[in-house]
């Protein structure tokens, strides 16, 4: 608390004491006395010159805050922007209030630094810039889903966290500035959900030009905030100009990539008025130093909003570039250790003490001092005892070295028990695995053909009771037992033939009894030309423009496509067809996705492929789906069951029922 000794805002947020050379902190951390947490507080000035430009902006007696019309619009726009649902890549806004003629925005304090602080030190490389752009694009796509346009993507609002991810802030501040200038930043979804607003934006060319001049003053010379559709001059036919939408945010992202990699903006920023004119009249500087990002940057900085890439296409480009990033190089000061043992330093043995011999004069003096020789004999006996001890110690060390040498020789000739034990354990595990596989093959050959004989048809086809045109023997769906065709099961090959020959014409057999679907499923004969088992209570949503028939209910969706696409060329293989299948477009476009259990099979004589797919949608919810594409009479029939990842069991059960009962008419 000693750090926050400055002013208090809204009787709640305590600011730190500003430095001596600064009058007021426009953006600083603060201490929330209500929650006991640190927050980030940003100030948005409400200039009086703007409120005086528009008629009726004087504070009225009915306004409790004493705000003019433009200030009230800025406050309402900021609060509407703060009401957007939370997203992992968007900074949360906690509180918005007006005090002392300024708009204050209290948001979460993220452990991060603005991108502008990093660019002040050095530019980013192309691959790191692509990672940052991918995170910012995810935040923008979430905003565009709710109908919002950010309009404030700059190096100051992009935050680089300590863990490497990037976050986007400044939405509420940007909305307040746009409303303050005279624009209406609220999307149609927000306007349709609330009361009728008192302001719809400029209604004439004069008000449009006035709002443009106000924006030049408030925003300043920031290239990212001046897309051509925002900077164009206002004429009499100003309503025919391109609208400001998601394409303006993509322009800002392209300008930010240019600045991040090349170290300078694509247009000079000496003057805001000159910048606005150059954006409308001149192409941006060449992105020569952007490397692999150059085609992405140049496509985003196109003057026509219709020619800029879509967000989904841009996300695919960025993910491909990130996956192709090279491994980091070793530093130039790295010291490599020698691998040859002969080059390693050897620890030398300490040398023995060598006594210095006494000369004859010293010996005579010693004899004169001890005529009896007792002292000399006592020293002689001590010397002899020391010699004996040293000899014994030397012999003991020699024996120890000899034993150690013999042990090393034995170890070098015989394998270590600790090393042999894992080998024996691996051999045992291999033998056990072979035994288990043999038991599974025997069980599949001897036991599975005799299970469920009461539900099988007379010819032994137990895959799907309903008939398909041209159905015959072959491999069956992985969720059902193998058909009696004389072939081995697809997962575990075996050379043992079956006892019954394959049928010649399955279409001539009478239909078998319908399977036991239980109380939760019922057969539905759809007008699109097929029959399938659908969960009771699910509603049919009709056939859309992509020839998809959908049944929805309980957070799950059944999508059936009865023979829309023709199998030809590269899509002759069902597995290859799933790579371009339109129903899996959300999987391919997701920033996080995975596929498993992809396999080709023969479903009642027809080539097919199935797989499990997992991805995250725009709301960051994990989706789990089972997909089957079967080729019948040269066309693909698709069955797709999708739902939340927590409902995997329900998705699998509905998928098995649908595949078991699907019959085209």
FENHU-V721101 format. One record per residue. N is the residue number from 1. PHI is phi in whole degrees, 0 to 359 (none if undefined). D_FIRST is the distance of its C-alpha to the first C-alpha in whole Angstrom. Layout:
n;phi;d_first
N;PHI;D_FIRST
N;PHI;D_FIRST
//
This chain:
n;phi;d_first
1;none;0
2;295;4
3;290;5
4;263;5
5;246;7
6;268;11
7;286;13
8;244;13
9;257;15
10;55;17
11;56;15
12;214;13
13;259;12
14;266;9
15;266;10
16;286;9
17;289;11
18;290;15
19;299;17
20;294;20
21;267;23
22;236;21
23;279;21
24;212;20
25;269;18
26;286;21
27;213;19
28;204;15
29;279;13
30;216;10
31;252;8
32;275;11
33;288;10
34;282;14
35;264;14
36;75;10
37;243;11
38;273;11
39;229;14
40;252;16
41;246;17
42;236;20
43;257;22
44;244;26
45;291;27
46;246;30
47;294;33
48;288;35
49;295;38
50;286;38
51;293;38
52;279;41
53;287;43
54;261;44
55;290;46
56;77;44
57;269;40
58;290;40
59;294;38
60;265;40
61;291;39
62;279;39
63;273;36
64;292;33
65;271;30
66;68;33
67;259;33
68;282;36
69;295;38
70;294;37
71;294;33
72;295;34
73;296;35
74;297;32
75;295;30
76;294;33
77;294;33
78;295;29
79;292;29
80;294;32
81;293;31
82;289;28
83;277;30
84;293;32
85;303;32
86;297;29
87;218;31
88;300;30
89;256;30
90;246;28
91;284;25
92;282;24
93;250;23
94;263;21
95;207;21
96;224;23
97;208;23
98;244;24
99;208;23
100;56;24
101;75;27
102;228;25
103;264;25
104;246;21
105;238;21
106;258;18
107;231;19
108;292;18
109;266;17
110;268;20
111;284;20
112;203;22
113;237;23
114;296;25
115;299;29
116;298;29
117;293;27
118;290;30
119;291;33
120;293;32
121;273;32
122;195;35
123;289;37
124;268;37
125;281;41
126;298;43
127;286;42
128;293;38
129;296;38
130;294;40
131;297;38
132;297;35
133;296;38
134;295;38
135;293;35
136;293;35
137;296;38
138;298;37
139;293;34
140;294;37
141;295;39
142;294;37
143;294;37
144;295;40
145;297;41
146;273;39
147;88;41
148;270;38
149;246;38
150;292;35
151;65;36
152;216;33
153;275;34
154;224;33
155;292;31
156;273;28
157;268;28
158;269;29
159;249;26
160;257;27
161;283;25
162;293;25
163;273;28
164;101;30
165;282;30
166;242;30
167;231;28
168;240;29
169;234;27
170;82;27
171;292;30
172;295;28
173;295;28
174;295;31
175;296;33
176;296;31
177;293;33
178;296;36
179;294;36
180;294;35
181;285;38
182;123;41
183;274;41
184;241;40
185;280;38
186;288;39
187;286;41
188;294;44
189;297;43
190;288;40
191;294;42
192;287;45
193;273;42
194;244;41
195;283;43
196;292;45
197;285;43
198;271;43
199;220;43
200;245;45
201;92;44
202;298;47
203;252;50
204;212;52
205;296;53
206;295;51
207;294;48
208;294;48
209;293;48
210;295;46
211;296;43
212;295;44
213;295;44
214;297;40
215;293;39
216;299;40
217;286;38
218;281;35
219;284;35
220;86;36
221;273;38
222;234;37
223;299;40
224;299;38
225;262;38
226;233;41
227;294;44
228;305;47
229;289;48
230;267;45
231;254;46
232;293;50
233;288;51
234;268;52
235;240;56
236;296;58
237;266;58
238;293;54
239;289;54
240;274;56
241;288;53
242;299;51
243;288;48
244;275;45
245;217;44
246;302;43
247;297;45
248;294;43
249;292;40
250;291;42
251;301;43
252;298;39
253;294;39
254;295;42
255;296;41
256;293;38
257;296;40
258;301;42
259;295;39
260;291;37
261;270;41
262;272;42
263;87;39
264;210;40
265;285;41
266;286;44
267;230;45
268;294;44
269;243;41
270;287;42
271;219;42
272;292;41
273;296;45
274;293;47
275;298;45
276;297;46
277;292;49
278;293;49
279;298;48
280;279;51
281;249;53
282;239;53
283;286;52
284;289;49
285;296;49
286;291;51
287;271;48
288;289;50
289;265;48
290;279;46
291;62;49
292;294;49
293;274;47
294;301;49
295;296;51
296;292;48
297;295;46
298;293;50
299;289;50
300;285;47
301;264;47
302;287;51
303;295;51
304;279;53
305;298;50
306;290;53
307;272;54
308;283;50
309;292;50
310;286;48
311;297;45
312;294;47
313;295;49
314;298;46
315;298;44
316;296;48
317;299;48
318;294;44
319;295;45
320;297;48
321;293;47
322;293;44
323;293;46
324;270;48
325;295;46
326;288;47
327;291;46
328;295;43
329;279;45
330;288;45
331;292;44
332;288;46
333;262;45
334;287;46
335;259;48
336;272;50
337;278;52
338;291;55
339;263;57
340;277;60
341;300;60
342;292;63
343;270;60
344;285;57
345;294;57
346;259;59
347;283;58
348;279;61
349;281;63
350;292;62
351;290;65
352;280;68
353;283;68
354;251;72
355;281;73
356;273;75
357;286;79
358;276;80
359;278;83
360;293;86
361;297;85
362;291;82
363;291;84
364;294;87
365;296;85
366;290;84
367;292;87
368;295;88
369;287;85
370;227;86
371;294;90
372;283;90
373;80;87
374;292;85
375;297;82
376;293;83
377;294;84
378;297;81
379;291;79
380;295;81
381;297;81
382;296;77
383;292;77
384;297;79
385;296;77
386;294;74
387;297;76
388;295;77
389;298;73
390;296;72
391;293;75
392;296;74
393;296;71
394;296;72
395;295;74
396;297;71
397;296;69
398;296;72
399;297;72
400;296;69
401;295;69
402;294;72
403;296;70
404;297;67
405;296;69
406;296;72
407;296;69
408;295;67
409;295;71
410;293;71
411;295;67
412;290;68
413;269;72
414;244;70
415;292;67
416;287;64
417;297;64
418;294;60
419;276;61
420;286;64
421;298;63
422;298;60
423;296;64
424;295;65
425;294;63
426;296;62
427;297;66
428;295;66
429;296;63
430;296;65
431;297;68
432;297;66
433;295;65
434;296;69
435;296;70
436;296;67
437;297;68
438;297;72
439;295;71
440;295;69
441;296;72
442;297;75
443;297;73
444;292;73
445;281;76
446;265;78
447;262;76
448;299;74
449;299;77
450;261;78
451;272;75
452;68;75
453;296;79
454;292;79
455;267;77
456;279;78
457;279;81
458;299;85
459;268;84
460;87;81
461;270;78
462;247;75
463;285;73
464;223;72
465;301;75
466;290;75
467;269;77
468;238;76
469;298;79
470;74;80
471;287;79
472;209;80
473;286;79
474;146;76
475;286;73
476;252;71
477;300;67
478;296;65
479;276;64
480;241;68
481;293;71
482;290;73
483;287;76
484;274;80
485;243;81
486;84;82
487;255;79
488;276;76
489;299;72
490;291;70
491;276;67
492;230;70
493;295;73
494;211;76
495;270;80
496;281;81
497;283;83
498;277;83
499;271;86
500;257;86
501;286;87
502;291;84
503;285;85
504;268;87
505;221;86
506;287;83
507;288;83
508;274;87
509;282;85
510;293;85
511;296;81
512;284;80
513;297;78
514;297;75
515;290;72
516;279;70
517;276;67
518;82;66
519;283;65
520;268;62
521;232;63
522;212;66
523;287;69
524;239;68
525;266;71
526;270;69
527;292;71
528;285;70
529;106;72
530;201;71
531;235;70
532;207;67
533;277;65
534;235;62
535;298;60
536;297;61
537;97;59
538;283;58
539;253;59
540;275;61
541;267;59
542;91;62
543;261;63
544;270;61
545;293;62
546;260;61
547;59;64
548;258;61
549;251;62
550;238;59
551;239;58
552;235;55
553;166;53
554;53;51
555;69;49
556;249;51
557;224;54
558;256;57
559;245;59
560;236;62
561;240;64
562;273;68
563;73;69
564;278;68
565;263;68
566;267;71
567;275;71
568;201;72
569;65;71
570;289;68
571;263;67
572;295;70
573;274;68
574;301;66
575;295;63
576;292;63
577;293;63
578;295;60
579;289;58
580;241;59
581;296;59
582;294;58
583;291;56
584;257;54
585;295;53
586;295;49
587;294;49
588;288;50
589;273;48
590;287;45
591;285;42
592;225;42
593;206;46
594;207;48
595;228;52
596;210;53
597;57;57
598;284;59
599;206;62
600;265;66
601;210;68
602;245;71
603;257;71
604;51;75
605;86;76
606;248;74
607;294;71
608;211;68
609;209;64
610;221;61
611;187;57
612;249;54
613;231;51
614;225;47
615;205;45
616;249;42
617;277;42
618;295;40
619;271;38
620;63;37
621;268;40
622;281;42
623;251;45
624;244;48
625;217;52
626;246;55
627;228;58
628;226;62
629;236;64
630;242;68
631;261;71
632;235;73
633;54;76
634;81;75
635;231;71
636;265;68
637;252;67
638;241;63
639;234;61
640;229;58
641;245;55
642;227;52
643;183;49
644;299;45
645;297;45
646;286;44
647;253;48
648;298;50
649;296;52
650;293;53
651;296;54
652;295;56
653;294;58
654;295;58
655;293;59
656;298;62
657;295;64
658;293;64
659;293;65
660;291;68
661;246;69
662;292;69
663;218;72
664;281;73
665;267;76
//
